[in-house]
Amino acid sequence: MAMAGYGSPTGVGQNWCDGSPTEVSQVNCDSKTNDVEEQAAAQQVNLNNADEKPYMCGECGYRVAWKSYLSRHMRTHTGEKPYKCDQCDYSAALKSSLDQHVAKHTGEKPYMCGECGYRTGNRSSLSRHMRTHTGEKPYKCDQCDYSATRKSHLDGHLTKHTGEKPYMCGECGYRAATNGTISQHMRTHTGEKPYKCDQCDYSAAQTSTLKDHLAKHTGEKPYMCGECGYRAAARSSLSRHMRTHTGEKTYKCDQCDFSAVQKASLFQHLVKHTGEKPYMCGECGYRTAHKSTLSRHMRAQTSENPYKCDQCSYSAASKSILSRHMKIHTDATTLTLQL
């Protein structure tokens, strides 16, 4: 019997050809048929009908129907990144991630949107982009009326029904429902910022953050609010803005009744439960739960004042301090008008 830790079924007999469960109908290894895709599809149907997930992770108990899926999952625990770029030191856990990265070296963007001229290096990105025009949400939840433009978004939503969080951080024990979420979390420990701007030296920990930055170069703001005409460079920014009209608080805490308009606000709240302080100052060892707090702390060390008053030469280390300063100008203007 195979061991769970090695990604094998825990109590299901093995077929020597491919390591698949013998309780589910298998494709004959010596079959001479040329229709390989038909065989693979038949095998998937058999697994679906059997409702089997015989492959289990020995680290966290996560279960899947396919051995290859389990192999990918195991890399979230081991940190293994077997796919290497031959032009730089980038490496990835998935081949698809490497393919997307390689396009940054070649600059090739063969896929173009017929609606707005947007170009991209891979077909899947174009498919996702097209949904911003069509509004299509093909990924449906089978337990409620939720639908999503991306499968990863649906996967994240489904965990609200199951409560499953199979991905765990080896540094601090933080658990997440999706591989993407745990990958983003790990960057709070490593400081890694893999997403690079091709027009300046800016880099980001998340691709959505880089997209927001790129809009500063282009000035493009394609997303518009139908209520007030507000325009945004990123769809996520428009979504956040719309909640100022609806009052919707979509981000729910799973440990209390707190809810928030923005995901960042929920993250800030969650540290009250975990006590986690992943952000650390390299100068003095000061630790904090929030990246913005660390940024303010670092400015206090360097005396940097990036927030400038547009009416005088005053500058401040934080936006809140500048806001207090601005009242001096507004109060003075009010007094002048009264006189």
C-alpha positions in Angstrom: 0.0 0.0 0.0 1.4 3.4 -1.0 2.1 6.1 1.6 -0.1 9.2 1.8 2.9 11.4 2.1 4.1 10.5 -1.4 0.9 11.5 -3.1 -0.6 8.1 -3.6 -4.1 6.8 -2.7 -4.4 5.7 0.9 -6.1 2.4 0.6 -6.7 2.1 -3.2 -5.0 -0.5 -5.2 -2.5 0.7 -7.8 -2.1 0.1 -11.5 1.6 -0.4 -12.3 1.3 1.5 -15.6 0.4 5.0 -14.3 -0.2 4.9 -10.6 -4.0 5.4 -11.0 -6.6 3.7 -8.8 -7.6 0.3 -10.1 -11.2 0.7 -8.7 -11.8 3.2 -11.5 -11.9 2.1 -15.1 -8.5 2.7 -16.7 -7.3 3.2 -20.3 -5.2 0.2 -21.4 -1.5 1.1 -21.4 -0.9 -1.0 -24.5 -3.9 0.3 -26.4 -3.0 1.0 -30.1 -5.8 3.6 -30.6 -4.8 6.9 -32.0 -7.6 8.8 -30.2 -5.7 9.6 -27.1 -7.9 12.6 -26.2 -11.0 10.3 -26.3 -9.4 7.9 -23.9 -8.4 10.7 -21.5 -11.9 12.2 -21.7 -13.4 8.7 -20.9 -11.1 8.3 -18.0 -12.1 11.7 -16.6 -15.8 10.8 -16.9 -15.2 7.6 -15.0 -13.5 9.5 -12.2 -16.3 12.0 -12.1 -18.9 9.3 -12.0 -17.1 7.6 -9.2 -16.8 10.9 -7.3 -13.3 9.7 -6.2 -10.4 11.8 -4.9 -8.0 9.1 -3.9 -4.8 11.1 -3.9 -4.2 12.7 -0.5 -1.5 15.1 0.7 0.3 13.8 3.8 1.1 17.3 4.9 -2.4 18.8 5.1 -5.0 16.2 4.0 -5.9 17.9 0.7 -7.4 15.4 -1.7 -7.6 15.3 -5.5 -8.7 13.0 -8.3 -5.4 13.1 -10.2 -1.9 12.3 -9.3 -0.5 15.2 -11.4 -2.7 17.7 -9.5 -1.3 16.4 -6.2 2.2 16.8 -7.5 1.5 20.5 -8.2 -0.1 20.9 -4.8 2.9 19.4 -3.0 5.1 22.3 -4.4 3.1 24.7 -2.1 4.7 22.8 0.8 8.1 22.1 -0.6 8.6 25.4 -2.5 9.9 23.4 -5.5 10.0 25.4 -8.7 11.2 22.9 -11.4 10.6 25.1 -14.4 13.6 27.4 -15.0 14.0 30.3 -17.3 17.1 30.0 -19.6 17.5 33.8 -19.8 17.4 34.8 -16.1 17.2 33.3 -12.6 13.3 33.1 -12.6 11.8 29.7 -11.8 8.2 28.6 -11.5 6.1 25.8 -9.9 4.0 25.5 -13.1 5.0 25.4 -16.8 2.2 27.8 -17.7 3.7 30.4 -15.3 7.1 30.0 -17.0 5.6 30.4 -20.5 4.0 33.7 -19.4 7.3 34.9 -17.9 9.3 34.0 -21.1 7.1 36.4 -23.1 8.6 39.3 -21.0 12.0 38.5 -22.5 10.7 38.2 -26.1 8.2 41.0 -25.9 6.0 39.0 -28.2 2.3 39.7 -27.8 0.6 37.9 -30.7 -2.9 37.9 -29.2 -5.0 41.0 -29.8 -8.4 42.1 -28.7 -10.6 43.2 -31.6 -12.6 45.6 -29.4 -9.9 47.8 -28.0 -6.6 46.7 -29.5 -5.3 45.2 -26.2 -2.4 42.8 -26.8 -1.0 40.0 -24.7 1.5 37.2 -24.8 -0.8 34.4 -24.0 -4.2 33.2 -25.2 -5.7 32.6 -21.8 -5.0 36.3 -20.8 -6.9 37.4 -23.9 -9.8 35.2 -23.1 -10.0 36.7 -19.6 -9.6 40.2 -21.0 -12.5 39.7 -23.5 -14.9 39.1 -20.5 -14.3 42.8 -19.5 -16.2 43.6 -22.8 -18.8 40.8 -22.8 -19.5 40.6 -19.0 -19.4 36.8 -19.4 -19.0 34.9 -16.1 -18.8 31.2 -17.2 -17.7 29.7 -13.9 -20.9 29.0 -11.9 -21.2 27.9 -8.2 -23.4 24.8 -7.9 -24.5 25.8 -4.4 -25.6 29.4 -4.9 -26.1 32.0 -7.7 -22.5 33.2 -7.6 -20.6 33.2 -11.0 -17.1 34.4 -11.9 -15.0 35.4 -14.9 -12.1 33.2 -13.7 -11.9 29.6 -12.4 -9.5 30.7 -9.6 -12.2 33.2 -8.4 -14.8 30.4 -8.3 -12.4 28.1 -6.4 -11.8 30.8 -3.8 -15.6 31.3 -3.5 -16.3 27.6 -3.1 -14.3 27.5 0.1 -16.9 29.7 1.7 -19.3 26.8 1.5 -16.8 24.1 2.5 -14.5 26.0 4.9 -11.6 24.1 3.4 -8.2 25.7 3.6 -5.7 23.1 2.3 -2.8 25.4 1.7 -0.5 26.2 4.7 2.5 28.5 5.2 5.5 26.7 6.6 6.8 29.9 8.1 3.9 31.0 10.3 1.1 28.4 10.0 -1.2 30.7 8.0 -3.7 28.7 6.0 -5.4 29.6 2.8 -8.2 28.3 0.5 -6.3 28.7 -2.8 -2.8 28.2 -4.1 -2.7 31.8 -5.4 -3.5 33.2 -1.9 -0.8 31.3 -0.2 1.7 32.3 -2.9 0.9 36.0 -2.3 1.2 35.5 1.5 4.6 33.9 1.2 5.9 37.1 -0.4 5.3 38.9 2.9 8.0 36.6 4.3 10.4 36.6 1.3 9.9 40.2 0.1 9.8 38.8 -3.4 8.3 41.2 -6.1 8.3 39.1 -9.3 6.1 41.4 -11.4 8.3 44.0 -13.1 7.3 47.2 -15.0 8.9 47.3 -18.4 9.0 51.1 -18.5 10.7 51.8 -15.1 12.3 50.0 -12.2 9.0 49.5 -10.3 8.2 45.9 -9.2 5.2 44.4 -7.3 4.3 41.4 -5.3 1.0 41.0 -7.1 0.1 41.3 -10.8 -3.0 43.4 -10.0 -0.7 45.9 -8.3 1.5 46.1 -11.3 -1.5 46.7 -13.6 -2.6 49.6 -11.5 1.0 51.0 -11.7 1.2 50.6 -15.5 -1.9 52.9 -15.8 0.4 55.7 -14.5 2.4 55.4 -17.7 -0.5 55.1 -20.2 -3.0 57.4 -18.4 -5.7 55.0 -19.6 -8.9 54.7 -17.5 -11.2 52.4 -19.4 -13.5 51.5 -16.5 -16.4 54.0 -15.8 -19.0 54.1 -13.1 -22.5 54.3 -14.5 -23.7 56.2 -11.4 -21.4 59.2 -11.2 -19.0 59.0 -14.2 -16.0 58.1 -12.0 -13.2 56.5 -14.2 -10.6 54.0 -13.1 -7.5 52.4 -14.6 -8.3 49.0 -13.1 -11.5 47.0 -12.9 -10.8 46.2 -9.2 -10.7 50.0 -8.5 -14.0 50.5 -10.1 -15.5 47.5 -8.1 -14.3 49.1 -4.9 -15.7 52.4 -5.9 -19.1 50.9 -6.7 -19.4 49.8 -3.1 -19.5 53.5 -2.1 -22.9 53.6 -3.9 -24.2 50.2 -2.8 -22.8 50.0 0.7 -21.9 46.3 0.0 -19.4 44.7 2.3 -18.4 41.5 0.5 -15.3 40.6 2.5 -16.4 38.6 5.6 -14.3 37.5 8.5 -14.7 33.7 9.2 -14.0 34.1 12.9 -16.4 36.9 13.8 -19.2 39.1 12.3 -16.8 41.7 10.9 -17.2 42.6 7.2 -15.4 45.1 4.9 -15.8 46.9 1.7 -12.2 46.2 0.7 -10.1 43.0 0.9 -7.2 45.0 2.4 -9.4 46.1 5.3 -10.3 42.5 6.0 -6.6 41.5 6.0 -5.9 44.2 8.5 -8.8 43.0 10.7 -7.7 39.3 10.5 -4.3 40.0 12.3 -6.3 40.8 15.4 -7.2 37.2 15.5 -3.9 35.7 14.5 -1.5 38.2 16.1 0.7 37.8 13.0 3.2 40.6 12.3 5.0 39.6 9.0 6.4 43.0 8.1 9.8 43.8 9.8 12.1 46.8 9.7 15.6 45.8 8.6 17.1 48.7 10.6 15.8 48.1 14.1 13.7 44.9 14.0 10.4 46.6 14.5 7.5 44.4 13.4 4.0 45.2 12.3 0.9 43.5 10.9 0.5 46.0 8.1 2.8 47.0 5.2 1.5 50.6 5.3 2.5 50.9 9.0 6.0 49.6 8.2 6.3 52.2 5.4 5.4 55.0 7.8 7.9 53.6 10.3 10.7 53.5 7.6 10.0 57.1 6.7 10.4 58.1 10.3 13.9 56.5 10.2 14.9 58.2 6.9 13.1 61.5 7.5 11.5 61.1 4.1 8.4 63.3 3.5 6.8 62.1 0.2 3.4 63.9 0.7 3.7 67.5 -0.7 1.3 70.4 -0.2 0.2 71.9 -3.5 -0.2 75.4 -1.9 3.0 75.8 -0.1 6.4 74.1 0.4 5.3 71.9 3.3 5.8 68.1 3.1 4.8 65.3 5.4 5.7 61.7 6.1 2.1 60.5 6.0 -1.1 61.4 4.1 -3.0 61.9 7.4 -0.5 64.5 8.6 -0.7 66.3 5.2 -4.5 66.3 5.5 -4.3 68.0 8.9 -1.9 70.6 7.4 -4.3 71.3 4.5 -6.9 72.6 7.0 -4.7 75.6 7.6 -5.2 76.6 4.0 -9.0 75.8 3.9 -9.6 77.6 7.3 -7.7 80.6 6.0 -9.7 80.7 2.8 -13.0 80.5 4.8 -11.9 83.3 7.1 -11.0 85.5 4.1 -14.4 84.9 2.6 -16.2 85.8 5.8 -14.3 89.1 6.1 
